[in-house]
Amino acid sequence: MGIFMAENLAIDKQSTALVIIDLQKGIASRETAPYSASAVIGNAAKLAESFRKSSMPVFLVHVISSDADRLNPIADEQMFARPQQMPADWAEFVTELKKTDSDIVITKKQWGAFYGTELELQLRRRKINTIVLCGIATNYGVESTARFAYEYGFHQIFAEDAIASMSKEMHDSSINYVLKRIGRVRKTEEIIASLES
C-alpha cells in the first residue's frame, strides 16, 4: 500500500497555516528515523520560507516545562530521561528555521500543541481551517497535535518527509494508521509546488 494518493493538492492560501512541532535544539539533537533530524529541519525550513513568501502564517511550537508543571503520569515506562540540568538553549528553535517577527510562537507543556495553549484561538482569529503539520516526533508531538486538530474540525496536510520519530516503525505506524485517516499525507516538494502554482 503506497503512502500517497494521486490527487493533486490544492491549498487555499487564505485559510492555511504551517505548524512546526518541537524543532528546538534539545529535541532536534536526537537520532531520528526514517529521516534524520537535519533532513526534517531542512524540509521544515523550506516550508516555512515558502509560507512566509506567500504571506501565510507560520506557527513555531516548542515545549518548555519545569518539574513543577511537567506531567508525571503513573506509567509502566518512563518516556524520556531528562538530564539533571537542562542546557540553557534546550527550548530554543533551531537556527535553520530563521524565525521572523511575523511567526507566531506557541509554548506547550506536553506532547500536543493545543491543550493549554493559544494555538486554536490564534488559528481561528486568522480564519485558518487547514494546517500543514511537520516536526519531531511523528507519534508524539505531531500525532497528539493532529488528533486534537481533527477533533476541532481542522483539515490537515502532513509533510511526511518533514516529520520523523525515534524509529522507522514508530513513524510508519503513525503515518499509516492514524495520520492518513485524519488528513492528507504529502511530500514537502508537493506542498511547496501547490503554494507556487
Secondary structure, 3 states (H helix, E strand, C coil): CCCCCCCCCCCCCCCEEEEEECCEHHHHCCCCECCCHHHHHHHHHHHHHHHHHCCCCEEEEEECCCCCCCCCCCCCCCCCCCCCCCCCCCCCECHHHCCCCCCEEEEECCCCCCCCCCHHHHHHHCCCCEEEEEEECHHHHHHHHHHHHHHCCCEEEEEEEEEEECCHHHHHHHHHHHHHHHCEEECHHHHHHHHHC
